[in-house]
Amino acid sequence: MPVMDEFREEREALKHGTPKQKLAYFLDYYKWQTIAAVVAIIVLVSFIYEQVTKKEDLLYATFLNCVSAQDASSVLSEDFLGRLGADPAKSQISIDNTLTITDNALDETTYASIQKMTVYIAAKELDLIACDEEVLNRYAYDEILFDLRDVLSPEQIKAYEPYFYYVDWAIVEKQAEAYDNLEEYIPHYPDASKPEEMEDPVPVALFLGDNAKLKDLYEFVGDSPAIGIVVNTPRPEAATAFIDFLFEEEP
């Protein structure tokens, strides 16, 4: 008997079959098509939902070697978004304080944190780095942070100069030269608060001190925490606005 005739006879017999027989027939002939269709619908709905509910990232900061209050990020984020006049339902800022780097050590936690930081910076996702002076030197002397004179306005430079965190650019250049020549060079980093002791001082960060915005929310482990703007940030205006937000005088 031709296949089509057999198929017609099965369909005709099915009209008078029991619900159980009809279900068995459906599963035999349409199970995989149905599963594929359901999966496709789920994927499509998930994609649409993600796009509709996705928030715009206005800022991404990493607070290294830092502990926080339970609701610190949400409190700081809502406050800053309010200053920007942004809608919290559509925009967000992210402050990651889950990474820990122990200088001159390469334990598992430090290694994983360095790897994540490298990925964030390479992907141009990171806008600001804040941490203690000892660890910040790691990034400051590797030319990861902006010369603040290139990104701040003259008015901001005047206002924030008392907080400037300096690197000696002469050491940066010696490091780069040694690297290019495959030579060993062990630098001695001067006190970041004493430009007068440097050959070529360049401000790359701001000491946070007992910052009023952060003191009840975050606590940095280590001495002299400071914050700097990542040199390849895609959002320099937001980064400088966040600095203004942190250092603005309380009413």
C-alpha positions, 0 to 999 in steps of 0.5 A: 500500500502506498505510504500516503494511503496508509497515512490517510487510513491512520488519520481516519482511524484516529478520528474514532480513537480514544484520547490516549490513542490520539496522544500516542499518535501525536507524540509519535509524529510531532514530538520533536517538532513541538519540542523544537518549537517550544524551545524556539519560543522560550529563546525568543521570549527570553531575548525580547525580555532581556532587551526590554528590561536591559538597563544602560550602564552609566558607570562601572567602578571597581573598589579593590580590597574593600568591604562594604555594608550590605546595601552599599552599592544600591545606596550609592548607585541611587544617590548618584543616579539621582544627581544625574537625573537618570531613571533607575528603571532604565539606567544603572551604575555598578560598583564591584568590591568583590576583588582582592589583590595582595601586593607582592603575593600571588595566591589564588584569590589575587591571581583570579582578581588580577585576571578579572581586572585585566579582562575588564580593562582590555574590554573597555568596561571599567571606568574607575579603580579605587584601592589602597596606595600599595595596590594602586601603584600597580596600575598607576605605574603601568600607565592604566590611569589617566593623567588627571590634567588631561581629563579634568577641567581647570576648575576641577584641577584647582578644586582637587589638587589638594587630593592629588595622588602622584606618580613619578613619570620618570620611573614609568619611562624607566620601566618601559625602557627596561621592558623594551630592552628585556632588562630587569628593573626594580622600581622604588615607588615614592610617596604618592602624596609628595610630588616634591620628592619626584623627578616628574610628578603626574597626578593620576588619582585622588586620595579619598581620605575619610570621604563623607560619601563612602565612610559609612558604606565602604571600608578599604583595607590598606593605607591611603585609598585613592581613586583614578580614572581608567585611561581607556574608559568609554565613559570619561564624562561619567567618571569625572561626574562620579568624582564630583559626586564623591567630593562635593560638599555635604549640605 
